[in-house]
Structure formats: C-alpha cells, structure tokens
Amino acid sequence: MGRTPHTRTFFAEVSMKRPGFFLLLAASLLTAWIVLLAILSYKYVTSLTEPFCPPTLEQRPGYQPIVLQTSDGYSLRGWYRPPQNGAVIILLAGNGGSRDAMLPDAELLARHGYGSLTLEYRNCVGGRSTLGYREAEDLQELAKFARGQPGVKWLGVMGFSAGGVAAIRGAARTPEIQAVVSEGNYYSLDYEIRNSQAAPLTLEWQIQNLVILWYRLLDSVWPAEVNPAADLAQLSPRPVLLVYGEGEISNNQGYEQYDLLKPPRQLWVVPGAGHGGYSQKCPDEYERQIVNFFDEARRP
C-alpha cells in the first residue's frame, strides 16, 4: 500500500518548511552506518590482536622454564630444552599461542637430538599481538638467549601461521639463524585482509579498510608493513622450507612465495590439509620432512 493522502501531505509540508530535513536524515543514517561498521571492525581486530591465551603447564620434564625480556619491556615465559647435537630450533606458535603450543614439535625434534626454545606471545601478559611484526623482534631476543646457552653451536627457526611470518621476518634480520621452516604463513597482512579484491565502496570494501585502519590505530603498524614476502629473498643463502596445506596454499600464495625464494629452497604441500594439522594428516612424512630439512641444513 502507498502513503495515505495525510502522510503525503505531511512529508510535502516538511520538505517545504524545512528543506534540510532530508539532508539531516541522510547524514544521520550515514553516521549510524559508519559507527556500526566501525564497532564491528574494531571487535574483529581486537579478537585478532587480543586473543585468549591458553593456560600453560607449570613444569615440563626435560624443559627449563625461562623468562625473556623483550626490547619494549614485556616479560614473556618460555621453555628451553638443551640439545644433544648442538642445534636448537626456535619454535614460534600461531597467533596468540602460549609457550606450550609448539611442544609437540619440540618433542618430535628432541627424538632426533635437537634442542628447542618456545615463547608465549604478548597477549598472554596483557599486550597486543601484531600478527608477526613485533614477534619478529622477539625472535631476535630468543636467538641471543639460545646462542648464550652451553653447547649451542647452531640455530634454526620454525613457525606456524603468524609465527611463520615472524620466523621469516625475524630470520631476515638475524644472521645467527641458519635455517627457516615456515608453515602456513600469509603473503602479507595487507593482502590477507584485502585478498577478496572487493569493489570500491561495497560493504566488504568498507569493512576491509576499517579493519586496516583499526589495526594501524591499535598496533601502530600499517598491515602493509607486515610483509614476509618482501623478506624472503633476504634469507638467501640460508635454506628455507615452506609448508602449506593443500586447501590453503592458493589463498596464502604459497607458490608465489616459493618463487620469491632463492636456492636452497623447498616447498611441501600437505595432501588433504587445510590451515594447520599437517602432522595429523601425514605424521610420518611430517617428521621426515622437518628432520631431514634441518639435518641437511646443518651439513657443511
């Protein structure tokens, strides 16, 4: 049904008496829309940069608890396991991970004589995750710690997801790290946010740009600065292994990242896997790939 004559008369009178009425109404609706999108985008960004930190073990046989002081004042807890072969692998969990998150990989490596070093993320002590940016700086501190331990002669790093980003970015700035395994890392944070290539002014485009703005405001870093793809070539001549699940490699531009590497380089696509769960899908092959990579990297 259309408007009644009385309703049409009312709007006509309002339009004649107050020409700015509809302009004000449109401005109010636009403001409400922007506020709504800003709130939703803010909540999304805070869920990424302030994730829940799982509780951790108080003691772990074979591991020494450590506390690492970061360059910007955080005290982060970790686990250190001394090596039997002189080589320590620094293990970086996915976003928000506790110091326990990479212990299955530490156990795998320990079976072959490797020591390990893990660290919780800043969100575990009230800080904010930066999805690989400042975590790369923490990797530099981890490398200093590991090199100062008795019997340690060789360092590698292995990280998953945002930890894989930190592994690439941190190793590019830490020559003491001699080999890199990055699992499921994204191409760049800006691309990760924008990779749907949304058309300008669409709802998706608006949300993407608000997410980028909130990340910049909350973490003081533009997503474009969290760009592991730009650091890959700097890892040469150190060996690098990229690992992706079959279901994620296209979205993460894994083949493109591999092409950016200089030899020696390796790429393993885990059949049937998505983002993570590589060792669950192919446990024997996973152990073989990781251990053989580090064994070969250590050979003169």
C-alpha positions in Angstrom: 0.0 0.0 0.0 1.2 3.5 -0.7 1.2 6.5 1.6 -2.2 7.9 2.6 -3.1 11.5 1.5 -2.4 12.6 5.0 1.1 11.1 5.0 2.0 12.6 1.6 0.8 16.0 2.8 3.0 15.7 6.0 6.2 15.0 4.0 5.4 17.7 1.5 4.9 20.2 4.3 8.1 19.1 6.0 10.0 19.4 2.7 8.6 22.9 2.0 9.1 24.2 5.5 12.4 22.5 6.3 14.5 21.9 3.2 17.4 20.5 5.2 15.2 17.8 6.9 16.0 15.0 4.4 19.7 16.1 4.2 19.9 15.8 8.0 18.1 12.5 7.9 20.5 11.1 5.3 23.5 12.4 7.3 22.2 10.7 10.5 21.7 7.4 8.7 25.2 7.6 7.1 26.7 8.4 10.5 24.9 5.5 12.2 26.1 3.2 9.4 29.7 4.2 9.8 29.6 3.9 13.6 28.1 0.4 13.2 30.8 -0.8 10.8 33.5 0.8 12.9 32.3 -1.1 16.0 32.1 -4.4 14.2 35.5 -3.9 12.6 37.0 -2.9 16.0 35.7 -6.1 17.6 37.1 -8.1 14.8 40.6 -6.5 15.1 40.6 -6.9 18.9 39.7 -10.6 18.5 42.9 -10.9 16.4 45.2 -8.8 18.4 43.9 -9.7 21.9 43.3 -13.5 21.6 42.7 -15.8 24.5 45.9 -17.2 25.9 45.5 -20.8 26.9 46.8 -21.9 30.4 50.2 -23.5 30.4 51.9 -26.2 32.3 53.9 -25.2 35.4 56.5 -27.9 34.9 57.6 -30.0 31.9 60.1 -32.8 32.3 63.2 -32.2 30.2 62.4 -28.5 29.8 63.7 -25.5 31.7 61.3 -22.6 32.3 62.7 -19.2 31.1 61.6 -15.6 31.2 62.6 -13.4 28.3 62.7 -9.6 28.5 61.6 -8.1 25.2 63.1 -4.8 23.8 59.9 -3.0 24.7 59.5 -4.2 28.3 57.4 -7.3 28.3 58.4 -10.4 30.4 57.5 -13.5 28.4 57.7 -17.0 29.6 59.1 -19.8 27.6 60.5 -23.4 27.6 64.1 -24.3 26.8 65.3 -27.8 26.1 69.0 -28.3 25.7 70.2 -30.1 22.6 72.1 -33.3 22.2 73.5 -32.4 18.9 74.5 -28.7 19.4 71.5 -27.4 17.4 68.5 -25.5 18.9 65.3 -24.8 16.9 63.3 -21.8 18.0 59.6 -22.6 17.8 57.0 -19.9 17.1 53.3 -20.7 17.6 50.4 -19.3 15.7 48.7 -16.1 16.8 48.1 -15.9 20.5 49.9 -19.1 21.3 51.2 -20.0 24.7 54.6 -21.4 25.4 53.1 -24.9 25.3 51.6 -24.6 21.8 54.7 -25.9 19.9 55.7 -28.6 22.4 54.6 -31.4 20.1 57.1 -30.2 17.6 59.7 -29.8 20.3 59.2 -33.5 21.3 59.5 -34.5 17.6 62.8 -32.7 17.3 64.0 -34.0 20.6 63.8 -37.6 19.3 66.5 -36.6 16.8 68.8 -34.8 19.3 67.6 -31.2 18.7 67.0 -28.7 21.4 64.1 -26.3 21.3 63.1 -22.9 22.6 59.5 -21.7 22.8 57.9 -18.4 23.9 54.4 -17.2 24.8 53.0 -14.2 23.0 52.4 -10.7 24.4 48.7 -11.2 24.7 49.5 -13.7 27.5 50.8 -10.8 29.6 48.3 -8.1 28.7 49.9 -6.9 25.5 48.7 -7.0 21.9 49.6 -9.4 19.2 50.9 -7.8 16.0 50.5 -11.0 13.8 54.2 -11.3 13.1 55.6 -7.7 13.2 56.9 -7.3 16.8 57.1 -11.0 17.2 59.9 -10.9 14.7 61.8 -8.6 17.1 61.2 -11.1 19.9 62.8 -13.8 17.7 65.9 -11.8 17.7 65.9 -11.8 21.5 65.3 -15.6 21.5 68.3 -16.1 19.2 70.5 -14.1 21.6 69.3 -16.3 24.5 69.9 -19.6 22.6 73.3 -18.6 21.4 74.3 -18.0 25.0 73.5 -21.5 26.3 76.2 -24.1 26.8 76.9 -26.4 23.9 74.7 -24.5 21.4 76.5 -24.2 18.0 73.7 -23.9 15.5 70.3 -22.2 15.3 67.2 -22.8 13.2 63.6 -21.4 13.5 60.3 -23.0 12.8 57.0 -21.1 13.0 53.3 -21.7 12.2 50.9 -19.1 10.7 51.7 -15.7 12.3 54.6 -17.5 13.8 55.8 -18.4 10.3 55.6 -14.7 9.4 57.7 -13.9 12.4 60.1 -16.6 11.5 60.7 -15.2 8.1 60.8 -11.5 9.1 62.9 -12.2 12.2 65.4 -14.5 10.4 65.9 -11.9 7.7 67.2 -9.6 10.4 69.0 -12.2 12.4 72.0 -13.8 10.6 72.7 -16.2 13.5 69.6 -18.1 12.4 70.8 -20.6 9.8 67.7 -22.3 8.5 64.0 -21.5 8.4 60.8 -23.5 8.3 57.6 -21.5 7.8 54.3 -23.3 7.9 51.0 -21.7 6.7 52.3 -18.1 6.7 50.4 -15.5 4.8 51.9 -13.5 1.9 51.3 -10.1 3.6 48.9 -8.9 6.2 47.5 -6.3 3.8 46.9 -8.9 1.2 45.4 -11.2 3.8 42.8 -8.5 4.7 42.1 -7.4 1.1 42.5 -10.7 -0.8 38.9 -10.9 -2.0 39.6 -7.8 -4.1 36.3 -6.2 -3.2 34.9 -3.5 -5.5 35.3 0.1 -4.1 32.5 1.3 -1.8 30.9 -2.1 -1.4 30.2 -3.3 2.1 33.2 -5.7 2.0 35.5 -2.9 0.9 34.3 -0.6 3.7 34.9 -3.3 6.3 38.4 -4.2 4.9 39.5 -0.6 5.1 38.2 -0.1 8.6 40.0 -3.2 9.7 43.2 -1.8 8.2 42.7 1.5 10.0 41.9 -0.1 13.4 45.0 -2.3 13.1 47.1 0.8 12.5 45.5 2.7 15.4 45.7 -0.1 17.9 49.1 -1.6 17.0 50.8 1.5 15.5 51.7 -0.5 12.4 50.2 -0.5 8.9 49.3 -4.0 7.7 51.4 -3.4 4.6 54.5 -3.3 6.9 53.8 -6.9 8.0 55.1 -8.3 4.7 57.0 -11.5 4.9 57.0 -11.9 1.1 59.3 -8.8 0.9 61.8 -10.6 3.3 62.0 -14.0 1.6 64.9 -13.1 -0.8 66.9 -11.7 2.1 67.1 -15.2 3.7 69.5 -16.4 0.9 71.8 -18.3 1.0 70.2 -19.9 4.1 67.9 -22.9 3.3 64.1 -22.4 3.7 61.3 -24.9 3.8 57.7 -23.6 3.2 54.9 -25.9 4.3 51.2 -25.4 3.3 48.1 -27.5 3.5 46.6 -28.4 0.1 43.5 -26.4 1.0 45.3 -23.1 1.9 48.2 -22.8 -0.5 46.4 -20.8 -3.1 44.9 -18.3 -0.6 48.3 -17.9 1.0 50.0 -17.5 -2.3 52.4 -20.3 -1.4 53.7 -20.9 -4.9 54.3 -17.2 -5.4 56.2 -17.1 -2.1 58.3 -20.1 -3.1 59.2 -18.3 -6.4 60.5 -15.4 -4.4 63.0 -17.6 -2.6 66.5 -18.2 -3.8 68.0 -21.7 -3.6 68.4 -23.7 -1.5 64.6 -23.8 -1.1 61.9 -26.4 -0.5 58.1 -26.5 -0.7 55.9 -29.2 0.8 52.2 -29.2 0.1 50.5 -31.4 2.7 47.7 -33.5 0.9 44.3 -33.1 2.4 45.3 -30.5 5.0 43.9 -27.0 5.5 45.5 -24.4 7.7 47.4 -26.5 10.2 47.1 -30.1 11.2 49.9 -31.1 8.9 51.4 -33.6 11.4 48.0 -35.1 12.0 47.3 -35.6 8.3 50.8 -37.1 7.4 52.6 -37.8 10.7 55.4 -40.0 9.4 56.1 -37.7 6.3 55.8 -34.6 8.5 58.6 -35.9 10.8 60.7 -36.9 7.9 60.3 -33.6 6.1 61.2 -31.5 9.1 64.0 -33.5 10.5 65.6 -34.1 7.1 65.4 -30.4 6.3 67.3 -29.4 9.5 69.8 -32.3 9.1 70.6 -31.3 5.6 70.9 -27.6 6.6 73.5 -28.5 9.2 75.7 -30.4 6.9 78.9 -28.5 5.8 
